[in-house]
Amino acid sequence: MTTTGQPVSTRHAANDHTAPSPKPLRTLNLVATDEFREARYAPPGQVFTMTTIIGAESVAVISSHKEQFAMMIDSREDAAIQSNLFDILWNVSGITDPRQ
C-alpha cells in the first residue's frame, strides 16, 4: 500500500532487457540513472492501495492484500488512458520526500 510520503511510481527504461537488478534508491539520489529508474512522491493526502502496470496494449490491476484480486485488460485505448493518467500524476508528484 502506498501512503503519502512513499514513492508512488517508478519509471523504467522502456524495452531495456539489460537493465541491472533493482536496488534501493539512495536518499539524496532519487534519479538512479545506473538503474534506469526515477522515483517521485505523491502529493500530500493521496493514497494508492492498488498497483497498476501499464503496457502498450494492456493494463494489469492488482488489488491490495485486503481485497485479493487481479485483472488484465487487453485494450490499447485503456492503456493509453491509464498512461495519460500516470503522466498527470507523475507531473504533480515531487522528487523530494515530504517527510523530510
N, C-alpha and C positions, 0 to 999 in steps of 0.2 A: 504494500500500500504506500502511496506517495502522499506526504503531507507537506504543508508549507515549509520551505527551507530545505527540502530534499531535492536532488536533481529530478526533474520531471521527464526529461527526454535526452536522448543522446543521438547525435547524427553520426553515422558511419560512412566511410568512403564507399561509394556505390560500386558493386561488382569487383571488389578487390579481394580476391581469394588468397592473397599472400599476406594479408594483414596479420600482425602478431597477436598472440593471445591477449585478451583484455587484462589490464592491471588497474588497480585503484588510481584515480586521478589525484595528483598532488594538490594540496590545499591552495598553493599560490599559482599553480599552472593548470587552469581548467581547460586550456586548449592543448591537448596532447597530440601533437602532430605525428609523433612517432607511433601513436596508437590509432591514428585515423579517426579520432572522435573529439567531440566538444560537448561539455555538459552545460546546461542552463538551469536556473531555479525559477519555479513558478511564482507569479505574483502572490503576495500575501492573501490568505483566505481561500486559495484554490486547492482542492483536494481531489486526487485521482486514485480511485481504488481498483481500477481495471487497467490492463495492459492492451495496447493496440499495436499491431505490427502491420505496416503499410507496405505493400509491394506495388509493382507496376500495374498488375491486373487483378489483385485480390487483397483482402484485408482480413487479418486474424484478430479476433477479440477474445481475450482471456480474462475471466472474472476473478474476483478476489477469492480467497480460500473459503470465505463465508458462503458464497453462492455456488461455487464449484461448477462452472460451465465454461465451454469454449465454443467458438463458432468460426467458420471460414466463409467469407463472402467472396465469390468469384465474380467481380464486376469492375470493369475499367472505370466506369462512371463513379462508383462508390470509392474506389481507390483514389481517384482524382479529387473528390470532395474531401476525403479524410486527409489527403496530403495538403490541401489548401488550409484546412482547419489546423493541422500541425504547424504549418508555416505561420499562421496568425499567432498561435500560442508561442512559438519559438521567438517571434519578433517582439513580444511583450514581456518575455522572460528575461531575467537578469543573469549576468555572468558571475555575480558575487553572491555569496551565501548571505541571506538576510539575517541569519542568526549571529553574524559576526559584527 
